[in-house]
Amino acid sequence: MKPVVVNPNISFTQLVEELETVKNPDALETVINQLLVKIQRKRRHLSPNNQEQLEAIAGMPLLNMVSHLKQSTPQQVKEWWEQRKALAPLAAGIAQILDLRDGGTVPILVSRHADELVAIERGYGNAERPEDYLDSFRAFLLENMNKIPALMIVTQRPRELTRAQLKELRIGLYTAGYTEMNLKTAWREVTNEDIAASIIGFIRQATLGDALIPYAERVDRAMNKILGSQSWTSPQRKWLERISKQMKAETIVDREALDKGEFKTQGGGFERLNKTFAGQLEVILKELYLKCSL
């Protein structure tokens, strides 16, 4: 395979745009190779939240996405992005997440000419005002409560929600124009409260009137109740604290999550960790999520 030299200044957004415009087969292959190399480099630096959001939009784990695109023909790669844009601007969404700097925002190149400030406006999809955006979000949830199974689980049985269901829910909301970032911004504009709530929190607030509380605060409060409910061994407390930390980063830690990362390498995965908790780990996780929602 011929080594690919990637222009460090070219963004993922620009490369995706070139996928649509480049006609020459050799040039198209070069664009795809650059895109894949940049994705693999970026993968190591994505925050857990950005990676989860990207995987939700892509509909597959990041490693699978890279592998899938590598094994596809140039035309298939092009169609992969086009199919997602047929649902919503998902391909652009993936590129924008990959263009995020660590802890920063999406850099957008507007023009190479001298800048001139004309006006400052904030968009909310089809809504012009943040109030309208929040109202339309509530209306969407109520209209689709019986059509999107995960919505019913979030509002009625939150402790049963899985990572897979959360990803599907985020895809559905993204497709409809509702993102966690826009909801946080709209809430701040309306209430002057900057709250780092989760998408679950926004859903329960809109549908049930629950208080909007930062998710990290909910996790700490729930974990303190769990830790204070009985005597725990040192290994049990250590793993409960790690689960708490992971929940703050990824919202949900379920059986699937415990078979990955440090839970797998250091704890032996769900089965071994479950033995550490005398076979009660799944019950503990459900109770933790129930307390997080209260």
N, C-alpha and C positions, 0 to 999 in steps of 0.2 A: 504493500500500500504506500502510495506517495505521501511523504510528510506534508502536513497542512500547516501553513504559516498563517496565523490568525492576526488580523489587524486589531490591536487592543482597543482602538478608539471606536470601532463599529459596535453598535448596540444590538441586542437581541431583536428589538423592535425593527431595526433597519433590515436585519437579515431575513426576518419573517416577511417583510414587505417585498424584499427581492425575490423570495420564493414565488410570489404572484406575478412578478413582472419579467423575470429572466426567462428567455426562450431557448437560448443556446444550451444544449445538453451538457457540454463540458462546464460551462459557467454555472449551470444549475447544480451540478455535482459539487463544484467548489463551494458554493453557498451552503449546501447541506453539510458538507464536511466541516466547514467553519462553525456552523451552528452546533453540531454534535460535540466538537472539541470544546467550545465555550460552555456548553451545558455540563459536560463532565468536570470542567474546572470549577464552575460555579457551584456544583452540587455539594462540594465540601464546605462551602461557606454560607449556605442557606440556613436561616434560623428555623427551628422546628415549626413555628407557625406558618412561615412562608412556604416551607416544603409541603406541609399538609394542605395549604390552600392551593398550591400548584398541582399536587396530586389529585385533589378534588376536581379541579378544572380539567385536568388531563384524563381523569377517569381511570388512572392506574398508578402504581408506585413509580417513583422517579427512575429507579434502576430499570424497571420494565419498560418505561417510556424510551430510555436511551437505547436499550437492547432492541426494542421493536423498530425504532427508526433506523438503527444500524443495519438491520436485516431486510429493510424495505428497499424497493427500487426508488430512484429519484421521483418518479411519477407518483408512487404510493405515498412517499413522504409529503409531497405537495397536496395530495388528496386528504391525508390525515389532518392537516391544518385546515383545509377548506371545509371538511366535514364538521369540524368544531365551530367554525365561523357560521355554519348554516344554523346552528342552534342558538348562538349568541356570539358576541365578539370574544370567544374563549381563547382563540389563538393569540389575540392581542393581549388578553389577560395573562396568559402564560409568559409571554415575552416581557410584559411590564414587571411581573414578579421577579423574573430572572435579572432584569435591569436594576432592581433595587440594590442600593449600596447597604452595607451592614448598618442597621439601625437608622437608615435614611429613607428618603422618598424616591419615587420614580423620576429620574432625570428626563425632561422632555425638551428636545431641541425644537424651538419654534421657528427660528430664522437665523441666518448668518448675517443679516443686516443689523444696523443700529436699532436698539430697542426703544420703544415709545410706549409709555403707560397710557392706555386709553381708558380702561375701567377695570375694576376688580369684581369678579362675580364667582359664585360657587354653584356648580351644577349638581343636581340630584336626580340623574336619569331623566325621566319624563316630568319630574316635578321641578318647579321653579323655586319653591320655598321649602325650607327644612320641615316645617309643619306639615306640608302636603306630602312630603316623602314619608314621614312617620305614619301619617294617616293611611297612605296607600299601602304601606307595609302591613299595618294592622288588618286592613281590608283583604289583602292577599292571603294572609294567614287564615283568617276566618273562612274565606271562600274555598280554601284548599285543605282545610283541616281533615276532611274525609278522603282526600285524594292523595295526600302525601303521608304515608304511614308514620314516618319519623316525627311529624308534627304532633300526632296524637300521643306518641310515646313521650316527647319532651314535655307536653302539658299535663299528661295524666300518669305516666309511669317512667319518670326520668331516670330511675336507677336501672332500667332495662336497656337504655340507649347504648349502642355499640359504636366503635370508631367507624365501621363501614357505613352504618346508618347516618352518622354525623356527616361523613363525606358526601353521601348522596344528597342529604338535606342542603348542604352548602352549594352543591352543583345546581340544585333546583332553585335556590334563592338567587344565586349568581345569574342564572339564565333569566330570571324574572327582573333582574336589575337591583337586587338587594345584597349589599356586602357589609361585613362587620365594620369595615373602615368608614363607609358612608353613614351607617347607622350611628356610630360613635360621634361623627362630625355633626350630623343633624341634631342629635340629642344635645350636644354641647351648644350649638347655635340657639336652640329653643330654650334650654334650661340654665345655660351658663355653668353646667356641671360637666367636668371632664372625667368620665367614668370608664375605666378599662373593663367593661363588662364583656362577657362572652356572647356569642350568637344565641346560645341557649337562654341567657339572661334577657336579651332583647325580645326573644319570642315569648317568654313567660310574662314579661312586663306588658307586652302589647296585647296578649290574649287573656291573661289572668289578673293583671294589675299588680303583679309582684313588684316589690321594691327593686330598683336597679342598683346592684351592689357590685363592686369590682370582683372579678372571678377569683383572683388570688386571695382576697379577703374571705370569700365564701369557703374556699378550700381550707384556709387556716382555721376558720371557725369550726368546720365540719371535722377536720382532723383532730383538733383539740378535744372535741366531744368523744371521738373514737378512742383517743389515747387515754382519756379520763374515765372511760367506761369500765376498765378492768386493768389488772396487772399484766404487763407485757414483758416478754424476755428481751434482752438486749438485741439479739438478731431480729426479732419481730419489730421492735421500735425503729431499728435502722432501716428496714425495708418499708415500713409505713412512711417514714420521713422521705425516702427516695420516691415512693409513689406519689406523695404530696407534691414534691418538686416537679415530677414529670407531668402531673395533672395541670399545674400552672402553665407549663410550656405547651401541652398538647390537648388540653381540655378533658380528654377521656383516656383513661388507662384501663384497658380490659384484658381479657385472656390473651388476645392476639398481641397486644403491646408487651405483655410480660414474657413473650417468647422471642423478644428482640432486644438488641442493645445490651446494656449492662445487666438487665434483668436476666438475660440469657447467659451471658459470659460469666457473670459473677454469682448469680443466684441459681443458675441451672434451668431457667425458664419456669413457666407456670406450675408444672407438676411438682418440681422440687420445692418451689416457694410455697406451694399449697401445703406440703408436708410440714414446712416450718410453722404454718398457722393451723396445724392439726386438722387440715381438710376444710377449713372455714374461710379461705381467702376470697372465694367468689361471693360469699355472704357478706364479708367485710366490705368488699368493693361496692356492692349494691347499697349497703347501708351508708357508705361514704357519699355516694352520689345522691342518695335521697336527702341526706342532711345538707348537701351543697345547694339543693333546690329550695330548701325551706327558708 
